[in-house]
């Protein structure tokens, strides 16, 4: 039997959807299976967690409109919200006047990217800051977190 046939028989019992999933031992949600298309690779990690390079973006019904950005190690969980779902009054004043124009300039003409903002889960806070947005390049499953205070107006995004 040639090696191709042996490989086929070796994996024949695996369902196709299992080949495209990864298990994450989430400390918050327990063991979760995530479709690989929900995974985003951060080549430089994210600030403060440079060792964490891979995150899953999960929509969990009871937390909507939030999405959870979970490290594949399962140790880190960030509630995020898509910038496109926010209204202007959800942004703090500095974000409206300074960060939003800078961010719009950076992502202008990039149809295949999504921008997320980490949300603090505090009932006393009803606004978010765009100081450190997360940019996800949808067609490449790759992302980066920007710190806008440290970026000049000539910055080029990774993709």
N, C-alpha and C positions, 0 to 999 in steps of 0.2 A: 504494500500500500504506500503510495507516495505521501510526502509530508503535507501537501495541501488537503488531501482526503483525511489524514490523521488529525489535522487541525480542526477540520469541520466536525469530525466525530467527537473530538475533545470538548467542543463548545456547543454541540447540537442540543443539549438539554437546557441551555440558557435561553430565556425568552428575550426577544429583540429589545424590549424596553429596559431590560436589566443592563444591557451593554451601554446604555446611554444614561445611566444613573450613578450617583455616588451617595454613599451613606455618610451622614455627618452626625457625630455624637454630640448634639447640642446640649449644653448645660441648662438651657432655658426651656427647650421644647422636647427634650428627649431625643431618641434616635430618629432622624428624619432622612428620607430618601429624596434626593434632589436631581432633577433632570440636568444633564450637563449643559444644556442651552441656557440655564439659569445661573451658570457660573461665570464669574468675571475674574480675569487675571490682572493683578496690579504689579507690573514689573518692579516698581520701587517700593512695594508695600504701601502703607498709608502712614502719614506722619505719626511717630510714636510707636508704630507697630510694623516696622520695616520687614520683620521676619515673616509676617502674615502676607502672603502673596495672592491667595485665592479666596474669593468670597462668593457666596450664593446670595441671590436676591430673591426673596420669597414673599409672595402675597398671601397673607393669612387672613381669612375672612373676618374674624372678630377684631382685627386691628386696622382694617381699612379706614382711611385712605393711606395708612402707613404701609411701607414695605420693610421687611427686615433684611438687613445686610449682615450675613453671618459668616464668620471665618470658617473655612473647611475643617479647621481643628476643632471647631465647636466652642471655643473659649470666648470669642468676642461676638457680641450682638449689638447692632446699631439700628435703631428705628430711623428710617429715612423717608422722605417724601419727595416726589417728583416736582421739580421747579414748575413744570407746565401745569400742575394742579393747584398751585398757589395763587392767591389774589394779592394785589399790592399791599393791602392792609395786614397781610400775614407776615410781611417783611419788616424788620426793624428799620429805623430811619436811615442809618448808615448804609444798610443794604440797598434801600431804594435809591438813595442819591449817589452812592459811590460804587458799590460792588456790582449792582445789576447792570449799569452801563458798561463796566469793564468786562463782566462776564459775557454780555451780549456781543461785545466786540470780539472776544476770543472765540466764541462758538458760532459766530455768524457764518452762514453758508456751509454748515456741517449738518446735513439732514440725518445722518446716521449716528447721532450721539444723543444721549439723554443726560440730563443734569439732575442730581439728587442733592438734598440737604439733610444733614443729620439733625434730628429733632430731640430736644431734651424732654423727657417725659415728666413734666412738672405742671400740675394743674394751674399754677400761678403764672405760668409763662404761656402766652398765646401768640408769640411771634418767633420767627426763626431768623438766623443770620446767614448771609451768603459769603461770609469771610472764608469758609473752607468747603466749597462745593465739591461734589464727587462727579466726575465726568466719565460716562460709560460709552465706549465706542461699540455700538450695537452689532455692527457687521464683523467685528474682530474679537468680540468677547474679552475686551481689554479695557482697563480703566486707570484713572489717576485721580488723586485728591489734590486740589490746588489750595494754596494759602494765598489769597488775593492780596494781602498787604505786602507780600514779598515779591510780587510779580510786577514788572513794569509793563507799560502798554504795548511793548513790542514782543512780548512773550508769544511763542508758538506752541500750540498744543502738540502732544506726543504724536497723534495720528496724522 
